[in-house]
Amino acid sequence: MHQIYYAKIKPLLNEERYDFYFKRLPKSRQKRAKGHLHKLDKIRSTAAFSLLMKLLNDNHIRYKNDSFKIDKNGKLYLANSKIYLNIAHGGNYVVAGISDHPIGVDVEYINREKRYKEIVDLVFNQDEKEKFYYKFRKKRFFYQVWTSKESYVKCIGKGLQVGMTTINIPSLERKGYYFKLFFLKKHQFAICNKDKPVENIKEIEL
């Protein structure tokens, strides 16, 4: 079982709507949202976790507010449950995923002003670098690779222990990892999971 929800953060730009969702977050997530310096980051944090709670509720997965934990590598998990979960936010969107197998999600806003070539050496392996320099749509390819690797790192829950340049997507696919990419309104989404390809992806309005 894999299920993915994604949503726009725009409704939470309304203060009343934001308060509605914020008050329903677990205390630990309220504290996390408050910890962000910028208002948009507070909104993204609140929207992402609210989307996850809706996803769990829609699938009749029971939880308590103190059931959400963070392991030593910073990976979110649900205590006393066999359900894997993950959230991400970027730009104008948030995304949440649940599964009975490891899963990781990522979303990035495609920033046209980002200096991609300076980051390539930190993220791409040699094969990816060669493809990047010959690609017509370099920025799109850059974000496809970047979000794929981010989703994989989040899937395995290793955090910064994994060097981005050591990740080889084709090799991982041969080992049973699946990657799902989709592009929407200047945002690149990526999902990495085990078991079988993700098919159930749904847009939700918060």
Accessible surface in RSA format (square Angstrom, percent):
REM  Atomic radii and reference values for relative SASA: ProtOr
REM  Chains: A
REM  Algorithm: Lee & Richards
REM  Probe-radius: 1.40
REM  Slices: 20
REM RES _ NUM      All-atoms   Total-Side   Main-Chain    Non-polar    All polar
REM                ABS   REL    ABS   REL    ABS   REL    ABS   REL    ABS   REL
RES MET A   1    77.75  40.3  59.41  39.3  18.34  43.7  68.43  58.2   9.32  12.3
RES HIS A   2    14.76   8.1   3.02   2.1  11.74  30.0   3.02   3.1  11.74  13.7
RES GLN A   3    23.04  12.9  23.04  16.8   0.00   0.0   0.92   2.0  22.13  16.8
RES ILE A   4     0.00   0.0   0.00   0.0   0.00   0.0   0.00   0.0   0.00   0.0
RES TYR A   5     5.16   2.4   5.16   2.9   0.00   0.0   0.00   0.0   5.16   6.4
RES TYR A   6    28.26  13.2  28.26  16.1   0.00   0.0   2.72   2.0  25.55  31.5
RES ALA A   7     0.03   0.0   0.03   0.0   0.00   0.0   0.03   0.0   0.00   0.0
RES LYS A   8    75.13  36.7  72.70  44.6   2.43   5.8  33.91  30.5  41.22  43.9
RES ILE A   9     4.87   2.8   4.87   3.6   0.00   0.0   4.87   3.5   0.00   0.0
RES LYS A  10   147.92  72.2 143.38  88.0   4.54  10.8  86.75  78.1  61.18  65.2
RES PRO A  11    37.27  27.2  24.35  22.2  12.92  47.0  36.27  29.9   1.01   6.3
RES LEU A  12     1.00   0.6   0.00   0.0   1.00   2.5   0.00   0.0   1.00   2.7
RES LEU A  13    86.09  47.9  69.51  49.7  16.57  41.7  70.02  49.2  16.07  43.2
RES ASN A  14    88.22  60.8  77.98  75.4  10.24  24.7  27.26  65.6  60.96  58.9
RES GLU A  15   125.60  72.1 117.84  89.2   7.75  18.5  38.99  75.4  86.61  70.7
RES GLU A  16   144.75  83.1 136.37 103.2   8.38  20.0  51.87 100.3  92.88  75.8
RES ARG A  17    93.82  39.4  90.97  46.4   2.85   6.8  25.15  34.4  68.67  41.6
RES TYR A  18    36.30  16.9  36.30  20.7   0.00   0.0  32.22  24.2   4.09   5.0
RES ASP A  19    51.81  36.3  51.67  51.4   0.14   0.3   8.83  20.8  42.98  42.9
RES PHE A  20    83.42  41.7  77.53  48.0   5.89  15.3  82.92  50.3   0.49   1.4
RES TYR A  21    32.55  15.2  32.11  18.3   0.44   1.1  19.81  14.9  12.74  15.7
RES PHE A  22    28.38  14.2  28.38  17.6   0.00   0.0  28.38  17.2   0.00   0.0
RES LYS A  23   149.77  73.1 126.87  77.8  22.90  54.5  74.08  66.7  75.68  80.6
RES ARG A  24   127.39  53.5 116.24  59.3  11.15  26.6  53.58  73.2  73.80  44.7
RES LEU A  25     7.01   3.9   1.41   1.0   5.60  14.1   1.41   1.0   5.60  15.1
RES PRO A  26     1.53   1.1   1.24   1.1   0.29   1.1   1.53   1.3   0.00   0.0
RES LYS A  27   164.92  80.5 157.20  96.5   7.72  18.4 110.86  99.8  54.05  57.6
RES SER A  28    65.10  55.0  49.95  66.7  15.15  34.9  51.84 110.4  13.26  18.6
RES ARG A  29    19.92   8.4  18.94   9.7   0.98   2.3   4.65   6.4  15.26   9.2
RES GLN A  30    21.20  11.9  21.20  15.5   0.00   0.0   3.22   6.9  17.98  13.6
RES LYS A  31   160.93  78.5 154.71  94.9   6.22  14.8  99.77  89.8  61.15  65.1
RES ARG A  32   126.65  53.2 114.26  58.2  12.39  29.5  27.81  38.0  98.84  59.9
RES ALA A  33     0.04   0.0   0.04   0.1   0.00   0.0   0.04   0.1   0.00   0.0
RES LYS A  34   133.96  65.4 118.81  72.9  15.16  36.1  65.10  58.6  68.86  73.4
RES GLY A  35    59.22  73.0   0.00   N/A  59.22  73.0  35.60  97.7  23.62  52.9
RES HIS A  36    56.65  31.0  51.25  35.6   5.40  13.8  38.39  39.6  18.26  21.2
RES LEU A  37   165.37  92.1 134.34  96.1  31.03  78.0 136.91  96.2  28.47  76.6
RES HIS A  38   123.08  67.3 120.29  83.6   2.79   7.1  77.90  80.3  45.18  52.6
RES LYS A  39   134.83  65.8 127.53  78.3   7.30  17.4  84.13  75.7  50.70  54.0
RES LEU A  40    81.19  45.2  79.88  57.1   1.30   3.3  79.88  56.1   1.30   3.5
RES ASP A  41    39.89  27.9  39.89  39.7   0.00   0.0   3.50   8.2  36.39  36.3
RES LYS A  42    58.12  28.4  58.12  35.7   0.00   0.0  43.27  38.9  14.85  15.8
RES ILE A  43     2.92   1.7   2.92   2.2   0.00   0.0   2.92   2.1   0.00   0.0
RES ARG A  44    40.49  17.0  40.49  20.6   0.00   0.0   3.86   5.3  36.63  22.2
RES SER A  45     7.36   6.2   4.78   6.4   2.58   5.9   2.33   5.0   5.02   7.0
RES THR A  46     0.00   0.0   0.00   0.0   0.00   0.0   0.00   0.0   0.00   0.0
RES ALA A  47     0.00   0.0   0.00   0.0   0.00   0.0   0.00   0.0   0.00   0.0
RES ALA A  48     0.21   0.2   0.21   0.3   0.00   0.0   0.21   0.3   0.00   0.0
RES PHE A  49     0.59   0.3   0.59   0.4   0.00   0.0   0.59   0.4   0.00   0.0
RES SER A  50     7.59   6.4   2.64   3.5   4.95  11.4   3.47   7.4   4.12   5.8
RES LEU A  51     0.00   0.0   0.00   0.0   0.00   0.0   0.00   0.0   0.00   0.0
RES LEU A  52     0.00   0.0   0.00   0.0   0.00   0.0   0.00   0.0   0.00   0.0
RES MET A  53    23.74  12.3  23.74  15.7   0.00   0.0  21.88  18.6   1.86   2.5
RES LYS A  54    76.67  37.4  73.42  45.0   3.25   7.7  35.65  32.1  41.02  43.7
RES LEU A  55     0.00   0.0   0.00   0.0   0.00   0.0   0.00   0.0   0.00   0.0
RES LEU A  56     0.00   0.0   0.00   0.0   0.00   0.0   0.00   0.0   0.00   0.0
RES ASN A  57    81.49  56.2  67.93  65.6  13.56  32.7  24.95  60.1  56.54  54.6
RES ASP A  58    63.51  44.5  39.19  39.0  24.32  57.5  18.47  43.5  45.03  44.9
RES ASN A  59    43.70  30.1  24.27  23.5  19.43  46.8   7.45  17.9  36.26  35.0
RES HIS A  60   164.02  89.6 135.44  94.1  28.58  73.1  99.94 103.0  64.09  74.6
RES ILE A  61    27.80  15.8  20.71  15.4   7.09  17.1  24.54  17.7   3.26   8.8
RES ARG A  62   229.35  96.3 204.41 104.2  24.94  59.4  80.64 110.2 148.71  90.1
RES TYR A  63    51.19  23.9  18.86  10.7  32.34  84.2  20.95  15.7  30.25  37.3
RES LYS A  64   152.57  74.4 147.08  90.2   5.50  13.1  95.17  85.7  57.40  61.1
RES ASN A  65    84.67  58.4  75.82  73.3   8.84  21.3  21.43  51.6  63.24  61.1
RES ASP A  66   100.55  70.4  88.64  88.2  11.90  28.1  44.36 104.4  56.19  56.0
RES SER A  67    17.04  14.4  14.54  19.4   2.50   5.8   3.64   7.7  13.40  18.8
RES PHE A  68    14.46   7.2   1.02   0.6  13.44  35.0   1.16   0.7  13.30  38.1
RES LYS A  69    86.12  42.0  82.53  50.6   3.59   8.5  42.69  38.4  43.42  46.3
RES ILE A  70    81.08  46.1  53.62  39.9  27.46  66.2  53.62  38.6  27.46  74.5
RES ASP A  71    52.10  36.5  38.82  38.6  13.28  31.4  26.84  63.2  25.26  25.2
RES LYS A  72   198.46  96.8 150.27  92.2  48.20 114.8 107.19  96.5  91.27  97.2
RES ASN A  73    44.79  30.9  21.02  20.3  23.77  57.2   8.50  20.5  36.29  35.1
RES GLY A  74    49.83  61.5   0.00   N/A  49.83  61.5  25.15  69.0  24.69  55.3
RES LYS A  75    33.34  16.3  26.47  16.2   6.86  16.3  33.28  30.0   0.06   0.1
RES LEU A  76    12.35   6.9   9.42   6.7   2.93   7.4   9.42   6.6   2.93   7.9
RES TYR A  77    95.39  44.5  94.83  54.0   0.56   1.5  59.64  44.8  35.75  44.1
RES LEU A  78     5.56   3.1   1.60   1.1   3.96  10.0   1.60   1.1   3.96  10.7
RES ALA A  79    25.17  23.1  16.89  26.1   8.28  18.8  18.73  26.4   6.44  17.0
RES ASN A  80   164.22 113.2 111.30 107.6  52.92 127.4  42.54 102.4 121.68 117.6
RES SER A  81    44.98  38.0  12.18  16.3  32.80  75.5  16.29  34.7  28.69  40.2
RES LYS A  82   188.73  92.1 174.47 107.1  14.26  33.9 124.73 112.3  64.00  68.2
RES ILE A  83    32.21  18.3  25.61  19.1   6.61  15.9  25.69  18.5   6.52  17.7
RES TYR A  84    90.12  42.1  86.31  49.1   3.82   9.9  47.24  35.5  42.88  52.9
RES LEU A  85     1.49   0.8   0.00   0.0   1.49   3.7   0.00   0.0   1.49   4.0
RES ASN A  86     9.08   6.3   9.08   8.8   0.00   0.0   0.00   0.0   9.08   8.8
RES ILE A  87    23.53  13.4  18.38  13.7   5.15  12.4  18.38  13.2   5.15  14.0
RES ALA A  88     8.56   7.9   2.69   4.1   5.87  13.4   8.56  12.1   0.00   0.0
RES HIS A  89    69.80  38.1  49.98  34.7  19.82  50.7  30.07  31.0  39.73  46.2
RES GLY A  90    10.99  13.6   0.00   N/A  10.99  13.6  10.99  30.2   0.00   0.0
RES GLY A  91    17.17  21.2   0.00   N/A  17.17  21.2   9.47  26.0   7.69  17.2
RES ASN A  92    83.24  57.4  83.23  80.4   0.02   0.0  14.99  36.1  68.26  66.0
RES TYR A  93     4.35   2.0   4.35   2.5   0.00   0.0   3.61   2.7   0.74   0.9
RES VAL A  94     0.00   0.0   0.00   0.0   0.00   0.0   0.00   0.0   0.00   0.0
RES VAL A  95     1.53   1.0   1.53   1.4   0.00   0.0   1.53   1.3   0.00   0.0
RES ALA A  96     0.00   0.0   0.00   0.0   0.00   0.0   0.00   0.0   0.00   0.0
RES GLY A  97     0.00   0.0   0.00   N/A   0.00   0.0   0.00   0.0   0.00   0.0
RES ILE A  98     0.00   0.0   0.00   0.0   0.00   0.0   0.00   0.0   0.00   0.0
RES SER A  99     0.00   0.0   0.00   0.0   0.00   0.0   0.00   0.0   0.00   0.0
RES ASP A 100    63.58  44.5  49.37  49.1  14.21  33.6  21.83  51.4  41.75  41.6
RES HIS A 101    65.31  35.7  64.99  45.2   0.32   0.8  41.20  42.5  24.11  28.1
RES PRO A 102    39.74  29.0  39.74  36.2   0.00   0.0  39.74  32.8   0.00   0.0
RES ILE A 103     0.00   0.0   0.00   0.0   0.00   0.0   0.00   0.0   0.00   0.0
RES GLY A 104     0.00   0.0   0.00   N/A   0.00   0.0   0.00   0.0   0.00   0.0
RES VAL A 105     0.07   0.0   0.07   0.1   0.00   0.0   0.07   0.1   0.00   0.0
RES ASP A 106    11.26   7.9  10.83  10.8   0.43   1.0   0.00   0.0  11.26  11.2
RES VAL A 107     0.75   0.5   0.00   0.0   0.75   1.8   0.00   0.0   0.75   2.0
RES GLU A 108    41.56  23.9  41.56  31.4   0.00   0.0   0.07   0.1  41.50  33.9
RES TYR A 109    93.07  43.5  84.81  48.3   8.26  21.5  51.88  39.0  41.19  50.8
RES ILE A 110     2.25   1.3   1.99   1.5   0.26   0.6   1.99   1.4   0.26   0.7
RES ASN A 111    58.80  40.5  58.45  56.5   0.35   0.8   5.94  14.3  52.86  51.1
RES ARG A 112   138.29  58.1 121.49  61.9  16.81  40.0  59.51  81.3  78.78  47.7
RES GLU A 113   155.97  89.5 129.71  98.1  26.26  62.5  50.96  98.6 105.01  85.7
RES LYS A 114    63.86  31.2  50.02  30.7  13.84  33.0  19.47  17.5  44.40  47.3
RES ARG A 115   173.97  73.0 163.37  83.3  10.60  25.2  51.20  70.0 122.77  74.4
RES TYR A 116    14.50   6.8  12.10   6.9   2.40   6.3  12.10   9.1   2.40   3.0
RES LYS A 117   129.08  63.0 120.16  73.7   8.92  21.2  65.34  58.8  63.73  67.9
RES GLU A 118   112.73  64.7  91.49  69.2  21.24  50.6  49.43  95.6  63.30  51.7
RES ILE A 119    40.78  23.2  40.78  30.4   0.00   0.0  40.78  29.4   0.00   0.0
RES VAL A 120     0.00   0.0   0.00   0.0   0.00   0.0   0.00   0.0   0.00   0.0
RES ASP A 121    86.07  60.3  73.93  73.6  12.14  28.7  22.40  52.7  63.67  63.5
RES LEU A 122   131.09  73.0 116.35  83.2  14.74  37.0 118.96  83.5  12.12  32.6
RES VAL A 123     9.91   6.5   9.91   9.0   0.00   0.0   9.91   8.6   0.00   0.0
RES PHE A 124     1.05   0.5   0.00   0.0   1.05   2.7   0.00   0.0   1.05   3.0
RES ASN A 125    25.88  17.8  21.50  20.8   4.38  10.5  22.51  54.2   3.37   3.3
RES GLN A 126   115.34  64.5 108.98  79.6   6.36  15.1  56.40 120.0  58.94  44.7
RES ASP A 127    70.44  49.3  65.50  65.2   4.94  11.7  27.02  63.6  43.43  43.3
RES GLU A 128    13.36   7.7  13.36  10.1   0.00   0.0  10.99  21.3   2.37   1.9
RES LYS A 129    46.95  22.9  46.95  28.8   0.00   0.0  11.72  10.6  35.22  37.5
RES GLU A 130    91.85  52.7  88.44  66.9   3.41   8.1  31.09  60.1  60.76  49.6
RES LYS A 131    96.96  47.3  90.36  55.4   6.59  15.7  56.25  50.6  40.71  43.4
RES PHE A 132     1.70   0.9   1.70   1.1   0.00   0.0   1.70   1.0   0.00   0.0
RES TYR A 133   103.30  48.2  86.52  49.2  16.79  43.7  67.09  50.4  36.21  44.6
RES TYR A 134   197.13  92.0 165.60  94.2  31.53  82.0 121.46  91.3  75.67  93.3
RES LYS A 135    89.75  43.8  85.29  52.3   4.46  10.6  31.05  28.0  58.69  62.5
RES PHE A 136   195.09  97.6 163.94 101.5  31.15  81.1 171.06 103.7  24.03  68.8
RES ARG A 137   152.15  63.9 142.94  72.9   9.21  21.9  50.42  68.9 101.73  61.7
RES LYS A 138    62.73  30.6  59.78  36.7   2.95   7.0  33.77  30.4  28.96  30.8
RES LYS A 139    67.71  33.0  66.01  40.5   1.70   4.0  16.03  14.4  51.68  55.0
RES ARG A 140    65.26  27.4  63.43  32.3   1.83   4.4  13.23  18.1  52.02  31.5
RES PHE A 141    24.67  12.3  24.01  14.9   0.66   1.7  24.36  14.8   0.31   0.9
RES PHE A 142     0.00   0.0   0.00   0.0   0.00   0.0   0.00   0.0   0.00   0.0
RES TYR A 143     1.47   0.7   1.47   0.8   0.00   0.0   0.66   0.5   0.81   1.0
RES GLN A 144    56.74  31.7  56.11  41.0   0.63   1.5   5.18  11.0  51.56  39.1
RES VAL A 145    13.90   9.1  11.75  10.6   2.15   5.2  13.89  12.1   0.01   0.0
RES TRP A 146    41.84  16.8  41.84  20.3   0.00   0.0  37.87  20.2   3.97   6.4
RES THR A 147     0.00   0.0   0.00   0.0   0.00   0.0   0.00   0.0   0.00   0.0
RES SER A 148     5.56   4.7   5.56   7.4   0.00   0.0   0.99   2.1   4.57   6.4
RES LYS A 149     0.00   0.0   0.00   0.0   0.00   0.0   0.00   0.0   0.00   0.0
RES GLU A 150    45.55  26.2  45.55  34.5   0.00   0.0   2.47   4.8  43.08  35.2
RES SER A 151     0.00   0.0   0.00   0.0   0.00   0.0   0.00   0.0   0.00   0.0
RES TYR A 152    26.70  12.5  26.70  15.2   0.00   0.0   2.86   2.1  23.84  29.4
RES VAL A 153    12.95   8.5  12.78  11.6   0.18   0.4  12.78  11.1   0.18   0.5
RES LYS A 154    50.61  24.7  44.95  27.6   5.66  13.5  40.45  36.4  10.17  10.8
RES CYS A 155     1.98   1.5   0.00   0.0   1.98   4.7   0.00   0.0   1.98   2.1
RES ILE A 156    45.87  26.1  21.85  16.3  24.02  57.9  28.01  20.2  17.86  48.5
RES GLY A 157     7.50   9.2   0.00   N/A   7.50   9.2   4.61  12.6   2.89   6.5
RES LYS A 158    95.40  46.5  94.64  58.1   0.76   1.8  40.47  36.4  54.93  58.5
RES GLY A 159    25.33  31.2   0.00   N/A  25.33  31.2  22.33  61.3   3.01   6.7
RES LEU A 160   186.85 104.1 158.25 113.2  28.60  71.9 160.19 112.5  26.66  71.7
RES GLN A 161   124.91  69.8  85.54  62.5  39.37  93.7  47.27 100.6  77.63  58.9
RES VAL A 162    34.05  22.4  22.64  20.5  11.41  27.5  25.97  22.6   8.08  21.9
RES GLY A 163    38.18  47.1   0.00   N/A  38.18  47.1  30.45  83.6   7.73  17.3
RES MET A 164    37.66  19.5  32.55  21.5   5.11  12.2  32.55  27.7   5.11   6.8
RES THR A 165    54.87  39.0  46.89  47.5   7.99  19.0  23.53  31.6  31.35  47.4
RES THR A 166   105.76  75.2  73.04  74.1  32.72  78.0  72.90  97.9  32.86  49.7
RES ILE A 167     5.88   3.3   1.79   1.3   4.09   9.9   5.88   4.2   0.00   0.0
RES ASN A 168    58.54  40.4  55.97  54.1   2.57   6.2  14.62  35.2  43.92  42.4
RES ILE A 169    24.72  14.1  24.72  18.4   0.00   0.0  24.72  17.8   0.00   0.0
RES PRO A 170    60.48  44.1  58.73  53.5   1.75   6.4  59.51  49.1   0.97   6.0
RES SER A 171    29.29  24.8  28.89  38.5   0.41   0.9  10.48  22.3  18.82  26.4
RES LEU A 172    15.37   8.6  15.37  11.0   0.00   0.0  15.37  10.8   0.00   0.0
RES GLU A 173    88.23  50.7  71.26  53.9  16.97  40.4  21.54  41.7  66.69  54.4
RES ARG A 174   186.84  78.4 147.66  75.3  39.18  93.3  78.48 107.3 108.37  65.7
RES LYS A 175   139.40  68.0 115.35  70.8  24.04  57.2  74.84  67.4  64.55  68.8
RES GLY A 176    28.88  35.6   0.00   N/A  28.88  35.6  26.51  72.7   2.38   5.3
RES TYR A 177    36.07  16.8  34.37  19.6   1.71   4.4   9.17   6.9  26.91  33.2
RES TYR A 178    81.97  38.3  80.58  45.8   1.39   3.6  43.80  32.9  38.17  47.1
RES PHE A 179    36.33  18.2   5.53   3.4  30.81  80.2   6.01   3.6  30.32  86.8
RES LYS A 180    85.15  41.5  84.30  51.7   0.85   2.0  29.09  26.2  56.06  59.7
RES LEU A 181    66.68  37.1  44.00  31.5  22.68  57.0  44.00  30.9  22.68  61.0
RES PHE A 182    42.75  21.4  35.69  22.1   7.06  18.4  42.75  25.9   0.00   0.0
RES PHE A 183    73.67  36.9  47.85  29.6  25.82  67.2  47.85  29.0  25.82  73.9
RES LEU A 184    45.29  25.2  43.88  31.4   1.41   3.6  45.29  31.8   0.00   0.0
RES LYS A 185   130.26  63.5 109.66  67.3  20.60  49.1  88.04  79.2  42.22  45.0
RES LYS A 186   112.98  55.1 111.76  68.6   1.23   2.9  57.28  51.6  55.70  59.3
RES HIS A 187     1.55   0.8   1.55   1.1   0.00   0.0   1.55   1.6   0.00   0.0
RES GLN A 188     1.95   1.1   1.95   1.4   0.00   0.0   0.00   0.0   1.95   1.5
RES PHE A 189     1.00   0.5   1.00   0.6   0.00   0.0   1.00   0.6   0.00   0.0
RES ALA A 190     0.74   0.7   0.07   0.1   0.66   1.5   0.07   0.1   0.66   1.8
RES ILE A 191     1.09   0.6   1.00   0.7   0.10   0.2   1.00   0.7   0.10   0.3
RES CYS A 192     0.00   0.0   0.00   0.0   0.00   0.0   0.00   0.0   0.00   0.0
RES ASN A 193     0.62   0.4   0.62   0.6   0.00   0.0   0.00   0.0   0.62   0.6
RES LYS A 194    57.97  28.3  57.97  35.6   0.00   0.0  34.39  31.0  23.58  25.1
RES ASP A 195    69.01  48.3  36.26  36.1  32.76  77.5  11.51  27.1  57.51  57.4
RES LYS A 196   106.48  51.9 106.48  65.3   0.00   0.0  52.59  47.3  53.89  57.4
RES PRO A 197    71.14  51.8  65.41  59.6   5.73  20.8  65.86  54.4   5.27  32.8
RES VAL A 198     4.84   3.2   0.00   0.0   4.84  11.7   0.22   0.2   4.62  12.5
RES GLU A 199   156.25  89.7 123.87  93.7  32.37  77.1  46.61  90.1 109.64  89.5
RES ASN A 200    74.49  51.4  67.97  65.7   6.53  15.7  21.31  51.3  53.18  51.4
RES ILE A 201    47.48  27.0  18.98  14.1  28.50  68.7  18.98  13.7  28.50  77.3
RES LYS A 202   108.35  52.9 104.42  64.1   3.93   9.4  57.97  52.2  50.38  53.7
RES GLU A 203    85.30  49.0  62.51  47.3  22.78  54.2  22.39  43.3  62.91  51.4
RES ILE A 204    16.33   9.3  12.22   9.1   4.11   9.9  14.68  10.6   1.66   4.5
RES GLU A 205   151.76  87.1 124.70  94.3  27.06  64.4  46.71  90.4 105.04  85.8
RES LEU A 206     4.10   2.3   0.32   0.2   3.78   9.5   0.48   0.3   3.63   9.8
END  Absolute sums over single chains surface
CHAIN  1 A    11683.9       9898.5       1785.4       6027.1       5656.8
END  Absolute sums over all chains
TOTAL         11683.9       9898.5       1785.4       6027.1       5656.8
